[in-house]
Structure formats: structure tokens, C-alpha cells
Amino acid sequence: MAKPTSARLDTLLQHTGMASFDPVTGAAPVALPSMRTSTVRFENLAALDKAQAAKARGERRVTYGRMGMDTHAALEDVFCELEGADRAFLASSGLAAITLAMFSLLDAKDHVLVADCAYGPVRYLDKTVLSRMDIEVSYCHATVAQLQGQLRPNTRMLYVESPGSLLFEMLDIPALASFAHEHGLILAVDNTWGSGYIYRPLDLGADVSIVAGTKYVGGHSDLMLGAVMAKDAGLIKRLGETHYAMGYSISADDAWLALRGARTLPIRMRQSADNALRVCAFLASRTEVERIYHPALPGDPGHALWKRDCTGSNGMLAVELKLSNDQARRFVDGLALFGIGFSWGGFESLVQLVDTSLLQGHGYWRQSGNAVVRLHIGLESPEDLIADIAQALHAATGEINPSVGDT
């Protein structure tokens, strides 16, 4: 069987990380099995010496089960293909991956600039752990003009998420990369939204990309997973040393589930994106809607950056509703097809009522008395989702429910 030669990501995701043919039988399973082990045994001491020497050079070699066997290696290869990286390191969650990146690349008394739109738990990590380790953190609207005034002599990293959490603010990653490198900073990007398939920060100049594989890569809301990717050999060495020293590990079964999810990532993400745009079109027709936050919409302030830097979109959006808090709660509780939850990227639609106090420090947020709801649009019929939103708005406001059959 000839080896596939296509460079197209849709094809690579179907053929990367597959099981090798057995040299005796010439057969192989289509799906690489989950290879569980705690202990690795060697044929002789020479084989062990060879593995340890390769590991010392920074190569991926397994001497103990914590490093993961073939299933883990296959998933690492998939993340490298998605992100255009040379190495990927797996962690037990998206937040664990963020922690791995920061612990690997920051020292005591260092200062890190964090985009004010980044994933909320980063602030908790700062408050409870980074501050205790004498690592200083500043939050800033992630534009070059704003960041310039926040630099300190000990600034070592610029950490951002693009699009930003909650309001999906697109950041100018090439400009931020130029700024970071001009000042000797490492640019780390949370790329969970793009997950490598529709957005590749490393290709845009970032040094490190971080993904919560819990979301679109897993795709079925049944695993927890994080990954950190890089190209630079020096950064890879530091990530690898910390990854090993801190004992990061994921189960072989979770790696297997993520591999399965990656095979259908292209069609799932495209369908969620299409469904989301149809929901956005409906929301734009409603008088209760003040603003829709979704970079793939032509009217979104980040649309030009999205069009320049991304190859697609996904099912994530936020909507500012001209509703009181009580009305917004009735709206969320009135939805039948949207689960109330904090995750996203799975097959199902989800809703979250955003605590607007969390947006006070976001430079992108125009403060108002309106409610903000974050939606993940899943794989249900968009007509059914639109009808569900319409009836929930009716329940929240008491207004006559218009026909939505033609939306």
C-alpha cells in the first residue's frame, strides 16, 4: 500500500497516527488500539541505553509508561499536523496545558503580559500559584499600542487567546509576534477556538500554541485533554524537560478517544460553523438583540483579521440581549435544546449566561446593562435551534412568538 502524499489537512487527519502493518502478517487495524501500560520493558541493556541517549537529545523515546506509548505518540503527531508544529506535549486538560507552558518558559521574578480577553481561569492560576512563585502578571488589551506601556525589564512572555474568551475578539497575531520578538518575548497563544484546523498561530509568528483538546479535537464531550505545541528547538527542550519533571500524563483511552475525534474534526467543525451563521442571521433579525459577537460575521470588528488569518469558523458566538438579568435567566432556562454548561466544541448545543462582572476588565467590552449569553451551536438541525431560541425569547419577554419557519 503506497503512502499518502497529500498535504491537505483533511486528508492528513485521516492518515496520520494510524497503526503500522505487522511485519509478519502484513495486516493492521484501521483504528490504532489504546495501548495501556505503566511499565516498559527492554530486550537488553543496550536497547535501554539507546532509548535513554535519544531521550537526552530531546527525541521522543519511552522508558516508562508515563510518557505514553504508540497511542499517545499518534495523537502528538496529529496535533503537530494540525498546528504545523515539530513537537506536541499532552496534558490532562486545557488549563494543565496552559500551566505546562508557563511553568516551562517562566522563572521566578519574571513578568508575563496576559491579554485581558484570555481564558478566565488564567487569572485564578495567577492568583493562587504564579503569584506564590513570584511570577508577576499584568492584564492588558492586546494591541501593540496598549502593550507597549506595560513592558517591564523582566517581561518574558506575552500570553494571549485569539479569538478572546467570551466575546471572541480577534487579535492581530502577526503584529503581536513582531512586537514580542522585538522585545525578546515568547508569544504563547491559546488556540482552542481554532484547534489548528481553522487557525494556526505558529504559522502567523507565535512561538507556542496551546489547545484544549477537550473541545473540538475530542468533539464528543467525553474526555479531558490539553496540548502544547512548538517549532523552536530551544522551546521544545524546555517544554519537554518540564513535561517530564512535572509528571504530566493522560490515559491511553483518552488519547484513543481524541484520535477518533480528530478523524471527524473537519466535518464537525464545518457543520457547526454553518449552523452558527444561520443562527446569527436569525438573531440579527430580533429586536431583543443589541450585538452579536462572532468574527465570521462581516459586521464584526474582527472580521478583516478573521478573513486574513483563518480558513473557517466554528459554532461559538456570544449575543448581547436587551434583557434584564431576570429575563435573561428565563431565556436560558427556557431553552430546550441547549444544555447549560461551560464547555463547548462537542456535538451538542450549549448555553452560558455570562457574568458581566467578568467582562469589566476586557478592553473589547462596551459596558451596558444588557445581558450577555454565550452559545455553542452544535450539530442539531439549525431550524430546530432557531425555533428553540425564538420560543425562549418569547418566554423571557412575554411577547408574541413570531413564525420562524422561513428563517
Secondary structure as the mmCIF struct_conf table of DSSP 4:
data_model
#
loop_
_struct_conf.conf_type_id
_struct_conf.id
_struct_conf.beg_label_comp_id
_struct_conf.beg_label_asym_id
_struct_conf.beg_label_seq_id
_struct_conf.end_label_comp_id
_struct_conf.end_label_asym_id
_struct_conf.end_label_seq_id
HELX_LH_PP_P HELX_LH_PP_P1 ALA A 2 PRO A 4
HELX_RH_AL_P HELX_RH_AL_P1 LEU A 9 HIS A 15
TURN_TY1_P TURN_TY1_P1 THR A 16 GLY A 17
HELX_LH_PP_P HELX_LH_PP_P2 MET A 18 ASP A 22
TURN_TY1_P TURN_TY1_P2 PRO A 23 THR A 25
BEND BEND1 VAL A 30 ALA A 31
HELX_LH_PP_P HELX_LH_PP_P3 LEU A 32 PRO A 33
BEND BEND2 SER A 38 SER A 38
BEND BEND3 GLU A 43 ASN A 44
HELX_RH_AL_P HELX_RH_AL_P2 LEU A 45 ALA A 56
TURN_TY1_P TURN_TY1_P3 ARG A 57 GLY A 58
BEND BEND4 THR A 63 TYR A 64
HELX_RH_3T_P HELX_RH_3T_P1 GLY A 65 MET A 67
HELX_RH_AL_P HELX_RH_AL_P3 ASP A 70 GLU A 83
TURN_TY1_P TURN_TY1_P4 GLY A 84 GLY A 84
BEND BEND5 ASP A 86 ASP A 86
STRN STRN1 ARG A 87 ALA A 91
BEND BEND6 SER A 92 SER A 93
HELX_RH_AL_P HELX_RH_AL_P4 GLY A 94 LEU A 105
TURN_TY1_P TURN_TY1_P5 ALA A 108 LYS A 109
STRN STRN2 HIS A 111 ALA A 115
TURN_TY1_P TURN_TY1_P6 ASP A 116 CYS A 117
BEND BEND7 ALA A 118 ALA A 118
TURN_TY1_P TURN_TY1_P7 GLY A 120 GLY A 120
HELX_RH_AL_P HELX_RH_AL_P5 PRO A 121 LEU A 125
HELX_RH_PI_P HELX_RH_PI_P1 ASP A 126 LEU A 130
TURN_TY1_P TURN_TY1_P8 SER A 131 ASP A 134
STRN STRN3 GLU A 136 CYS A 140
BEND BEND8 ALA A 142 THR A 143
HELX_RH_AL_P HELX_RH_AL_P6 VAL A 144 GLN A 148
TURN_TY1_P TURN_TY1_P9 GLY A 149 GLN A 150
TURN_TY1_P TURN_TY1_P10 PRO A 153 ASN A 154
STRN STRN4 THR A 155 GLU A 161
BEND BEND9 SER A 162 PRO A 163
HELX_LH_PP_P HELX_LH_PP_P4 GLY A 164 GLY A 164
TURN_TY1_P TURN_TY1_P11 SER A 165 LEU A 167
HELX_RH_AL_P HELX_RH_AL_P7 ILE A 173 GLU A 182
TURN_TY1_P TURN_TY1_P12 HIS A 183 GLY A 184
STRN STRN5 ILE A 186 ASP A 190
TURN_TY1_P TURN_TY1_P13 THR A 192 TYR A 197
BEND BEND10 ILE A 198 ILE A 198
HELX_RH_3T_P HELX_RH_3T_P2 PRO A 201 LEU A 204
TURN_TY1_P TURN_TY1_P14 GLY A 205 GLY A 205
BEND BEND11 ASP A 207 ASP A 207
STRN STRN6 VAL A 208 VAL A 211
TURN_TY1_P TURN_TY1_P15 GLY A 213 GLY A 218
BEND BEND12 HIS A 220 SER A 221
STRN STRN7 GLY A 226 ALA A 230
HELX_RH_AL_P HELX_RH_AL_P8 ALA A 233 ALA A 245
TURN_TY1_P TURN_TY1_P16 MET A 246 GLY A 247
HELX_RH_AL_P HELX_RH_AL_P9 ALA A 252 ALA A 284
TURN_TY1_P TURN_TY1_P17 SER A 285 SER A 285
TURN_TY1_P TURN_TY1_P18 THR A 287 GLU A 288
STRN STRN8 VAL A 289 TYR A 293
TURN_TY1_P TURN_TY1_P19 PRO A 295 ALA A 296
BEND BEND13 LEU A 297 LEU A 297
TURN_TY1_P TURN_TY1_P20 PRO A 298 GLY A 299
BEND BEND14 ASP A 300 ASP A 300
TURN_TY1_P TURN_TY1_P21 PRO A 301 GLY A 302
HELX_RH_AL_P HELX_RH_AL_P10 HIS A 303 ASP A 309
BEND BEND15 THR A 311 THR A 311
BEND BEND16 GLY A 315 GLY A 315
STRN STRN9 MET A 316 LEU A 321
BEND BEND17 LYS A 322 LYS A 322
HELX_RH_AL_P HELX_RH_AL_P11 ASN A 325 GLY A 334
BEND BEND18 ALA A 336 PHE A 338
STRN STRN10 GLY A 339 ILE A 340
BEND BEND19 PHE A 342 PHE A 342
BEND BEND20 GLY A 345 GLU A 348
STRN STRN11 LEU A 350 VAL A 354
HELX_RH_3T_P HELX_RH_3T_P3 THR A 356 LEU A 359
TURN_TY1_P TURN_TY1_P22 GLN A 360 GLY A 361
TURN_TY1_P TURN_TY1_P23 GLY A 363 TYR A 364
BEND BEND21 GLY A 369 GLY A 369
STRN STRN12 ALA A 371 HIS A 376
BEND BEND22 LEU A 379 GLU A 380
HELX_RH_AL_P HELX_RH_AL_P12 PRO A 382 THR A 397
TURN_TY1_P TURN_TY1_P24 GLY A 405 ASP A 406
#
